[in-house]
Amino acid sequence: MTADTPDSTLARFAAGLRPDDIPDATMARAEELFLDWLGSALGGKGARPVEAIADYAASMGPGDGPSEILIHRRRSSPLFAAMVNAAASHVAEQDDIHNSSTFHPATVVFPVALALAQQLGKSGTEFLAAAVAGYETGIRVGEFLGRPHYRIFHTTATAGTFAAAAAAGHLLGLTPAQMLHAFGSAGTQSAGLWEFLRDAADSKQLHTSHAAVAGMGAACLAQRGFTGARRILTGAQGLGAGCSDQPDPGRLTDRLGTRWAISETSFKYHAACRHTHPAADALLQLMRRHRLNAADIRAVTAQVHQGAIDVLGAVEVPDTVHQSKFSMGTVLGLIAVHGRAGLQEFDAHYDQPEVGAFRDRVRMVLDPEVDAAYPARWIGKVTVETSDGRVLADRIDEPKGDPGNMLSRAELEEKAMRLGRYGQAASRREMQDLIDTAWNLRRLPAMPRLLAPAG
């Protein structure tokens, strides 16, 4: 294997990571992230784009197999199970995010790790270690690509192929040389563009399903001797050169084995694009502090980073529930009118006249302090003009769910329960069993079937 390149160092880490290398607190965080992902995956049941991908998978894949398609309680091959589970977990907009990489790791890592762990009979501990390898890899690739990449590319789709390849390769026992080849094959398949937001298209779910399948396939091919570019990230015609104005190779190897980036990952509180969360939290705080309601507010200015403008600026008047989750005005309108921006609020009220009227009173402006802090920190600042002539301002320095403002395990359980029940994918009793499974993963000799077959 080529020595002393950032690509090969990252591959060597992903291949060589062992459960004993991972601190207990990091493994516990992986359990929490798995439960959070399960809720999001089950919450995708019934969503039209997810059901389309599931129908496609059913028409092309085996009718039985070792790996579980959660929303339909049926089994298939690892590839098609990962495809559907990855799509399902990225539609409710409740899956996790890592701030400085602007990357949603769970939705590409856990579908692959679960599918292969079930096929290979891997233990809960081995499953978690593979997930950690996927998170650590994907996060660093996202940081390497940086802000210029994210302006055009959906990082979860691009860095996600590497995360999926690392998780799969770890479970398959790839050597460092094979893992490097897997990265090469994963990277050459990296894709995913933000243009879909302008048309309310279904591409976001395709992004995650493709990343999971591409990464898993890259690892399985590497196991069979298939070769890939050894400098797919840092080479002269690699991903960094092609898809970023400012790639930072040092981020690929940043404190590998001592900085556990998985523990920096944030849980999403609102059921919307994460770029809306800082302003949503700041507005909610301001309204509570000054005892305002929606009718008291004449105008809102959300002071944001450039990434928020790049992504959210594409949506002015949303045409669908999912597109409304990328509308700053709609999210703040739900906060102001209904007190929260959760799943039910979006479904029932995203196009409500009162919410639409509030949406039209919201604008985003670039704020130098907020932009300078991003993406390491996602600061929320809002300025409100009231109907009686006052100008009020408020801020939050860490949105709800960030590592410094973390959801408790009780809150994570409640969130998972709500998501599982949202799409009627699981009963309350089944969700409690899944919660118990998540907290006891390290005691499991083999990853079990998580839900009973459909009756």
C-alpha positions in Angstrom: 0.0 0.0 0.0 1.2 3.5 -0.8 2.7 4.9 2.4 2.6 8.3 4.0 -0.4 9.9 2.2 -3.4 11.2 4.0 -5.6 8.7 2.0 -3.6 5.7 3.1 -3.3 6.9 6.7 -7.1 7.2 6.9 -7.6 3.8 5.3 -5.1 2.2 7.7 -7.0 3.7 10.6 -10.4 2.5 9.4 -9.1 -1.0 8.7 -7.2 -1.4 11.9 -9.6 0.1 14.5 -10.5 -2.4 17.2 -13.3 -2.2 19.8 -10.6 -2.1 22.6 -9.2 1.1 21.0 -12.5 3.0 21.4 -13.3 4.6 24.8 -16.4 3.5 26.6 -17.9 7.0 26.3 -17.5 6.9 22.6 -19.1 3.5 22.3 -22.0 4.8 24.5 -22.4 7.7 22.1 -22.5 5.2 19.2 -25.4 3.4 20.9 -27.3 6.7 21.3 -26.7 7.6 17.6 -27.9 4.2 16.6 -31.2 4.6 18.5 -31.6 8.1 17.0 -31.0 6.6 13.5 -33.6 3.8 14.1 -36.2 6.4 14.9 -35.5 8.3 11.7 -35.5 5.1 9.6 -38.9 4.1 11.0 -40.2 7.6 10.6 -39.6 7.4 6.8 -42.3 4.8 6.4 -45.0 5.9 4.0 -43.0 8.8 2.5 -43.5 8.7 -1.3 -39.8 8.9 -2.3 -38.9 6.2 0.2 -41.7 3.9 -0.9 -40.6 4.4 -4.5 -37.1 3.3 -3.7 -38.4 0.4 -1.6 -40.6 -0.7 -4.5 -37.6 -0.5 -6.9 -35.6 -2.6 -4.4 -38.3 -5.2 -4.1 -38.6 -5.5 -7.9 -34.8 -5.9 -8.4 -33.6 -7.7 -5.2 -34.3 -11.0 -3.6 -37.6 -11.6 -1.7 -35.7 -12.9 1.2 -32.2 -12.6 2.7 -30.2 -12.0 5.8 -30.7 -8.3 6.2 -33.7 -6.3 7.4 -35.7 -3.7 5.6 -37.1 -2.0 8.6 -40.1 -0.1 7.3 -41.6 -3.2 5.6 -40.4 -5.8 8.1 -39.0 -8.0 5.3 -35.6 -9.3 4.5 -33.4 -8.9 1.4 -29.8 -8.9 0.5 -27.5 -6.5 2.4 -27.3 -4.2 -0.6 -31.0 -3.7 -1.0 -31.7 -3.5 2.7 -29.1 -0.8 3.0 -30.5 1.1 0.0 -34.0 1.3 1.5 -32.9 1.9 5.1 -30.6 4.7 4.0 -33.4 6.4 2.0 -35.9 6.0 4.9 -33.7 7.6 7.5 -33.1 10.8 5.6 -36.7 12.1 4.9 -38.1 13.1 8.4 -35.1 15.5 8.7 -34.4 14.2 12.2 -31.2 12.3 11.6 -28.0 13.5 13.1 -25.4 16.0 11.8 -21.7 16.7 12.5 -21.2 20.4 12.5 -17.7 21.1 11.1 -18.1 18.6 8.3 -21.8 19.5 7.5 -22.3 15.8 7.2 -25.2 13.5 8.3 -23.3 10.3 9.2 -26.0 8.0 10.6 -28.0 7.8 7.4 -25.2 6.3 5.4 -23.3 4.4 8.1 -25.9 2.5 10.1 -27.8 1.1 7.1 -24.6 -0.5 5.8 -23.3 -1.6 9.2 -26.7 -3.2 10.2 -27.1 -5.0 6.8 -23.7 -6.5 6.9 -23.6 -7.3 10.6 -26.9 -9.2 10.2 -25.5 -11.1 7.2 -22.1 -11.9 8.8 -23.4 -12.7 12.3 -21.3 -9.9 13.9 -21.7 -9.0 17.6 -23.1 -5.8 18.8 -19.7 -4.6 19.8 -18.3 -5.3 16.3 -21.3 -3.5 14.8 -20.6 -0.4 16.9 -16.9 -0.5 16.1 -17.7 -0.5 12.4 -20.0 2.4 12.9 -17.3 4.4 14.7 -14.9 3.6 11.8 -17.6 4.9 9.4 -18.2 8.1 11.4 -14.6 8.9 11.9 -13.8 8.5 8.2 -16.8 10.3 6.7 -16.5 13.2 9.1 -12.9 13.8 8.2 -13.6 13.5 4.5 -16.3 16.2 4.9 -13.9 18.4 6.8 -11.3 17.9 4.1 -13.7 19.0 1.3 -14.9 22.0 3.4 -17.3 24.9 2.9 -16.7 25.4 -0.9 -17.7 21.9 -1.6 -20.9 22.1 0.4 -22.0 25.2 -1.6 -22.8 22.9 -4.6 -22.5 19.4 -3.3 -24.5 17.6 -0.6 -21.7 16.4 1.5 -23.7 13.5 2.9 -23.9 12.1 -0.6 -20.2 12.6 -1.4 -18.3 12.0 1.9 -21.0 9.4 2.6 -19.6 7.0 0.1 -16.3 6.9 2.1 -18.2 6.5 5.5 -20.2 3.6 4.1 -17.1 2.0 2.6 -15.2 2.3 5.9 -18.1 0.7 7.9 -18.5 -2.1 5.4 -14.8 -2.7 5.0 -14.3 -2.8 8.8 -17.0 -5.6 9.1 -15.5 -7.4 6.1 -12.0 -7.4 7.7 -10.3 -5.6 4.9 -6.6 -5.1 5.1 -5.3 -1.5 5.0 -4.4 -1.9 1.3 -7.9 -3.3 0.5 -9.5 -0.4 2.4 -7.5 2.1 0.4 -8.8 0.4 -2.8 -12.4 0.6 -1.4 -11.9 4.3 -0.8 -10.8 4.7 -4.4 -13.9 2.9 -5.7 -16.2 4.8 -3.3 -14.7 8.2 -4.2 -15.0 7.7 -7.9 -18.8 7.2 -7.3 -19.2 10.3 -5.1 -22.1 12.5 -6.2 -25.0 14.6 -5.0 -26.0 18.2 -6.0 -28.2 20.7 -4.2 -30.0 21.8 -7.3 -32.8 19.4 -6.4 -34.1 21.9 -3.8 -35.3 24.3 -6.4 -37.7 21.8 -7.8 -38.7 20.0 -4.6 -37.3 16.9 -6.2 -36.7 13.5 -4.5 -33.0 13.4 -4.9 -32.1 13.8 -1.2 -33.2 10.2 -0.5 -31.4 9.0 -3.6 -28.3 10.6 -2.3 -28.2 8.6 0.9 -29.3 5.3 -0.7 -26.7 5.7 -3.5 -23.9 6.6 -1.0 -24.7 3.5 1.1 -24.8 1.2 -1.8 -21.8 2.6 -3.5 -19.7 2.4 -0.3 -20.8 -1.1 0.5 -20.1 -2.2 -3.1 -16.7 -0.6 -3.1 -15.7 -2.6 0.1 -17.1 -5.8 -1.2 -15.3 -5.4 -4.5 -12.0 -4.6 -2.7 -12.4 -7.8 -0.8 -12.4 -9.6 -4.2 -9.3 -7.9 -5.4 -10.9 -5.0 -7.3 -8.6 -2.0 -7.3 -9.3 1.8 -6.9 -7.2 4.9 -7.1 -4.8 5.2 -4.1 -5.1 9.0 -3.9 -8.7 9.4 -4.7 -9.0 12.2 -2.2 -5.7 14.1 -2.5 -4.5 13.2 -6.0 -4.1 15.7 -8.8 -7.4 14.6 -10.3 -9.0 13.3 -7.1 -12.1 14.5 -5.2 -10.4 17.4 -3.5 -9.1 18.8 -6.8 -12.4 18.3 -8.6 -15.0 19.3 -6.0 -13.5 21.8 -3.6 -11.7 25.1 -3.9 -10.0 24.7 -0.6 -9.4 21.1 0.3 -7.5 20.6 3.5 -5.6 17.2 3.5 -4.6 17.7 7.2 -8.2 17.2 8.2 -8.2 13.6 6.9 -5.8 12.5 9.6 -6.6 15.0 12.4 -5.8 13.2 15.7 -6.9 9.8 14.5 -7.4 7.6 17.5 -7.4 10.4 20.0 -10.1 12.8 18.7 -13.3 10.9 18.5 -15.3 13.0 16.0 -18.4 10.7 16.5 -18.8 12.3 19.9 -19.0 15.8 18.3 -22.1 14.8 16.4 -25.3 16.6 17.1 -28.8 15.3 17.4 -31.6 17.2 15.6 -34.4 18.6 17.7 -36.5 20.3 15.1 -37.8 18.3 12.1 -36.1 20.6 9.6 -32.9 21.3 7.8 -30.2 21.9 10.4 -29.4 25.4 9.0 -32.8 26.6 10.4 -32.2 25.3 13.9 -30.0 28.1 15.3 -32.4 30.8 14.3 -35.4 28.7 15.4 -34.0 28.2 18.9 -33.1 31.9 19.1 -36.6 33.0 18.1 -38.3 30.6 20.5 -36.1 31.9 23.3 -36.8 35.5 22.4 -40.6 34.9 22.2 -40.6 33.2 25.6 -38.4 35.8 27.2 -40.6 38.7 26.0 -43.9 36.8 26.1 -44.7 37.4 22.4 -47.0 35.6 20.1 -46.9 35.5 16.3 -49.3 38.5 16.0 -46.9 40.6 18.0 -44.2 40.3 15.5 -44.0 42.6 12.4 -40.7 41.3 11.0 -37.9 38.9 11.8 -34.3 39.0 10.6 -32.4 35.8 10.9 -28.6 36.5 11.0 -27.0 33.5 9.4 -23.9 32.0 7.9 -23.4 31.7 4.1 -24.1 28.0 4.1 -27.6 28.7 5.3 -28.2 31.2 2.5 -26.7 28.8 -0.1 -29.1 25.9 0.9 -32.2 27.7 2.3 -32.2 30.5 -0.2 -33.3 28.2 -2.9 -36.7 27.8 -1.2 -39.0 30.8 -1.2 -42.6 29.4 -1.2 -42.4 25.7 -0.5 -44.5 23.3 -2.7 -44.2 20.2 -0.4 -43.8 19.3 3.2 -40.3 18.2 2.6 -39.3 21.4 0.7 -40.9 23.4 3.6 -38.2 22.0 5.9 -35.7 24.0 3.8 -37.6 27.3 4.1 -36.3 29.5 7.0 -39.6 31.5 6.9 -41.7 28.4 7.2 -39.7 27.0 10.1 -39.8 30.2 12.0 -43.5 30.6 11.2 -44.2 27.2 12.7 -42.2 28.2 15.8 -44.0 31.5 16.1 -47.5 30.2 15.5 -47.4 26.7 17.0 -44.4 26.8 19.3 -42.5 24.0 17.6 -41.4 22.7 14.2 -42.0 19.0 14.6 -43.2 16.3 12.3 -46.9 16.9 13.0 -46.6 20.7 12.7 -45.0 20.4 9.2 -47.6 17.9 8.0 -50.6 19.9 9.3 -49.5 23.5 9.0 -46.6 24.1 6.6 -49.1 25.8 4.2 -51.4 27.3 6.8 -52.2 30.9 6.0 -51.0 32.2 9.3 -47.7 30.4 8.8 -47.4 31.6 5.3 -48.0 35.2 6.4 -45.3 34.9 9.0 -42.9 33.3 6.5 -43.3 36.4 4.3 -42.1 38.6 7.3 -38.8 36.7 7.6 -35.6 37.5 5.9 -32.0 36.1 6.1 -28.9 38.3 6.2 -25.3 37.3 6.3 -23.8 37.9 9.8 -20.0 38.2 10.0 -19.7 36.7 13.5 -22.0 33.8 12.6 -20.3 33.1 9.3 -16.8 33.2 10.9 -17.8 30.7 13.5 -19.4 28.3 10.9 -19.1 25.3 10.5 -17.3 24.6 13.7 -20.1 26.4 15.6 -23.6 27.1 14.5 -24.6 30.3 16.3 -28.2 31.5 16.1 -29.1 35.3 16.1 -32.4 36.9 15.4 -33.7 40.5 15.4 -37.4 41.1 15.8 -39.5 44.2 15.1 -42.7 44.1 17.1 -46.0 45.6 16.1 -45.7 48.2 18.9 -42.4 49.5 17.5 -39.8 47.7 19.7 -36.6 46.1 18.2 -35.5 43.0 20.1 -32.6 40.7 19.6 -31.5 37.3 21.0 -29.0 34.6 20.3 -28.1 31.1 21.1 -24.5 29.8 20.9 -25.3 26.1 20.7 -28.6 24.8 19.2 -30.5 22.2 21.1 -28.9 18.8 20.5 -25.3 20.0 20.1 -22.7 18.4 22.3 -22.7 21.4 24.7 -26.6 21.4 24.7 -27.2 17.7 24.4 -30.4 15.7 24.4 -30.6 13.4 27.4 -31.1 9.7 27.0 -34.7 10.2 28.2 -35.1 12.8 25.4 -33.6 10.5 22.8 -35.9 7.7 23.9 -38.9 10.1 23.6 -37.7 11.2 20.2 -37.3 7.7 18.9 -40.7 6.7 20.2 -42.3 9.6 18.5 -40.6 8.9 15.2 -41.4 5.2 15.3 -45.0 5.9 16.0 -45.2 8.7 13.4 -45.3 6.4 10.3 -46.9 3.6 12.3 -43.9 1.6 11.6 -43.7 0.1 15.1 -45.9 -0.2 18.2 -45.1 1.5 21.5 -44.1 -1.9 22.9 -41.8 -2.6 19.9 -40.2 0.8 20.2 -39.5 0.1 23.9 -37.9 -3.1 22.9 -35.7 -1.3 20.3 -34.7 1.2 22.9 -33.7 -1.6 25.3 -31.7 -3.3 22.4 -29.8 0.0 21.7 -28.8 0.3 25.3 -27.6 -3.3 25.4 -25.8 -3.6 22.1 -22.4 -4.5 23.6 -24.0 -7.5 25.3 -25.3 -9.0 22.1 -23.3 -12.0 20.6 -24.9 -11.3 17.2 -26.9 -8.6 15.7 -30.6 -9.7 15.9 -33.6 -9.1 13.8 -34.9 -5.9 15.2 -38.6 -6.2 14.2 -40.9 -9.1 13.9 -41.9 -10.1 10.3 -45.0 -8.4 9.0 -48.2 -10.4 9.8 
